[in-house]
Amino acid sequence: MLSNGKSSTLLDEFLINFSPISSRMSPGLLCVSGDVLLEFNPFDIEIKNCDSACLSMKEKAEIGCNHGVFLVDKKGEVKEFLHKKKLEELERYGAINSNNLVDIDTGAIYFSYKVIRALISMLLEEEKDKFINDMANINLYGDIVYPFATNATLGEYKKQETEGKGIEEVSKCRRKLWEVLNQYSMKVLRLHPAKFTHLGTTNELMEMVSKEIDRYKDRKWTRKILTNIPKDIECTFNTVYVSKNLKIGKKSYIEYSYIGENCKIGENVMLSNTNLSNITIPDNICMSTIKLKNGKYVTRIYSIKDDFKQEKINKIQFLGINLYEVIEKYKIDISLIWKNKETSLWNANLFCVCNTEEESIISSLKLYEIICCQADSTEVKKYFSRQRISGKNSSYHCDRKDMKKRREEIEIKVRTEQFIKSVEKKQNLCTAIKILEKSCNIKNQISDVSSKINKNMAYETRYRIYLALSMVVKKNKELKISSQHLMDLCYEEIKNMITLNFDIIDFKQTKDRTETELPIRVNFGGGWTDTPPYCNENGGSVLNAAFQLNEKNPIKASIKKIEEKVIILESKDLNIRKKITDIEELKKLNQEKDDFKIHKTSLMITGIVKVSDKSIEEVIARIGKGFIFSTNAKDIPKGSGLGTSSILSGACLKTLYDFLNIPIDEKELCSKVLWQEQLMGTGGGWQDQIGGLTKGIKLTTTKPGRIQKFDIQKLNLSEQFIEELNTRFVLIYTGQQRVAKNLLRTIMNQYMVSHQKTIKTLNEIKLQSIQMKQALEKEDLEEFSNCLNQHWELSKKLDKGCTNDRIEEIFRVCDELIQGKMICGAGGGGFLQVVLKKGKTKEMLEQKLKGSFPDKAIKVYSVTLFA
């Protein structure tokens, strides 16, 4: 597997291993075998100052029997070429050393510039047609390399097997080659350490990838590449998608294939580029499907040990059976199989050309039955009356673009399943993302993953998938897909997880006027752990308190009936008012710049405005009169970090339910505010509304779950300790605003990605809330202050943006006055919270800050616990 996720080919390996050699060789030509995988350190050799050279390495003599072996003389030059000799012959020649090793031919041969020049001169001097024609067809080893051996003779040279058809033409050509090349020698360059793998035949490939693959563990080869096959199946798979109920025999190898349902594959089977379904494949065969350029299909079937080069008809083995005997048995006209003199298996017209891939697979199995003599003469006659093609011509007419497309489709399908499984297991999302990023076609990959998202998936899987897709797209801007849209879909799924049903309430009598005033919330410990989806997956734990600001409850909501039959929404702190005339405008709940989002969502959640309403008049008719729905938080600076938005939502809902004469407890109200935050698109957790709607200091915990159930434990503190807290606990406004929405997403994204530092810090913050509670229950303000300081350090670990130069300078200036310090909310602006040292006063703090920041809007606020 290459670093880009693609399967490595012989060409890839060649480029990796041989690219440095050009700088280590004299001018010349390096010929490398296309069916050999050779691994070595190219910096260990130099190819210089020689006529020619061959790269060799020591291998076991048994392996040498199947390949070429060099017999080397004392000068380190090739004495003789021993090609596929038996073990006894190698011993007789003295080619085997005391360790039972031979100098094996790796297929890499270098010719110096002067040798190449001599060959070119030969062609220029003579008529080149004498050497380049079908009758005098020559090959590299038998004709060009042989004369370099020091023991070679012209007589033996002429006896070597050749690919040429004309005896006289080959003889003339060899005489000239001998004259030109025998004056040169070939140096043997031994590679060490090195590894040699020959892939010349189907059988050799099968041996390597299915039976001997464990020998290549040091190369990081594996039996499973880009496949969804279960790990307990020991066969080898490369880019394969498998459906259900696969039965497969041992030592089989499948590549670039789709295996549908209910397939049974035998032992020692090789499948390539084949789509199967509801079919049985017999033992010991190879099968590959090809789409031709004319749109038709051919499935080639043969035995792993078949020799496609064999030309003697009476010796050709096909599917392990003598093909000539089958021809004789069924009285098949040989001209139907071979239309010319080239009677090799490679040129045999045996494979049916079909309209569909399925038909071609069935036809190949019918050929298998014929060769195994399991078909009657009528079936044989019918088969050979159909259009057929040879292995050679099917390769020549192969639609390679379709092959590439099919392989891409399989890879995408496999990657999609691997990615989704990784997400379902809640593994590090970066690991899952890498599965997609290595795809052959990122755009199609994203499309395929998106198509697999469905309501049967768990919520946590769906929103993590969208987050991952968003991150992939963000890195690949050329895709022209909106990363923000995918991110919004992620949080839409989180919203759907939390969403409750809109109330369908038949209220009969409403009050003429009602108003709610609520305090601010100050978060002590555990912040962030109340935020979806962390709290839904882990449960949350938050310690916070309700405080009056300057002895007032500053967050207000009210509703009052008016005689005019209209609906008026009002925000006193923003000094805006709007008369609503369009019912659809009331139903738009998450417009980015809507100043009345809280009003609208509150009206919808309580059922005053219903999804089914067709006009404003319907709403007014239910109430009996028009009304003004108003909010006010003007005494709190914007971006305060005091939970204003959520508490204001709580105030609105509390006001409306009171207006409708409908009782609702604090916990249910807090759940509805959590839902309301999602409807508005602001996100957020549940601690703010609990902090403002529930009096005093309390530890709120939840268990993992889609719907959060709150366990609110109020702290029972003495009046003396509360008085001390009110005296020493102070808020400092930084003069800076910060919106928490984007920060909420940043932190929760890191959590969903499984960023270990983030997860660890969140868990520590959760624990901190418990320690703070224990300190307060002991009424130990010093220990509580230490806990605040620890929490401040954790907050900075979680988000470096929670602090800035101004915040750090404020804390530095106040250091001699304060015992404990922390931010309010997400930080980065808004309010800071501090515990003064004993004997230090608010006035001293104000004076200190005024002296250091005379022109800044920094202000000290007194707070009183609202118990």
Secondary structure, 3 states (H helix, E strand, C coil): CCCCCCCCCHHHHHHHHHHHHHHHECCEEEEECCCEEEEECHHHCCECCCCEEEEEEEEEHHHHCCCEEEEECCCCEEEEEEECCCHHHHHHHCCCCCCCEEEEEEEEEEEEHHHHHHHHHHHHHCCHHHCCCCCCCCCHHHHHHHHHCCCCCHHHHHHCCCCCCCHHHHHHHHHHHHHHHCCCCEEEEECCCEEEEECCCHHHHHHHHHHCHHHHHHHCCCCEEEECCCCCCCCEEEEEEECCCCEECCCCEEEEEEECCCCEECCCCEEECCEECCCEECCCEEEEEEEECCCCEEEEEEECCCCCCCCCHHHCEECCEEHHHHHHHHCCCHHHCCCCCCCCHHHCCCEECECCHHHHHHHHHHHHHHHCCCCCHHHHHHHHCCCEECHHHHHHCECHHHHHHHHHHHHHHHHHHHHHHHHHCCCCHHHHHHHHHCCCCHHHHHHHHHHHCCCCCCHHHHHHHHHHHHHHHHHCHHHCCCHHHHHHHHHHHHHHHHCCCCCCCCCCCCCCEEEEEECEEEEEECCCCCCCCHHHHHCCEEEEEEEEECCECCEEEEEEEECCCCEEEEECCCCEEEEECCHHHHHCCCCCCCCCHHHHHHHHHHCCCCCCCCCHHHHHHHHCCEEEEEEECCCCCCCCCCCHHHHHHHHHHHHHHHHCCCCCCHHHHHHHHHHHHHHHCCCCCCHHHHHHHCCCEEEEECCCCCCCCCEEEECCCCHHHHHHHHHHEEEEECCCCCCCHHHHHHHHHHHHCCCHHHHHHHHHHHHHHHHHHHHHHCCCHHHHHHHHHHHHHHHHHHCHHHCCHHHHHHHHHHCCCEEEEEECCCCCCCEEEEEECCCCCHHHHHHHHHHHCCCCCCEEEEEEECC
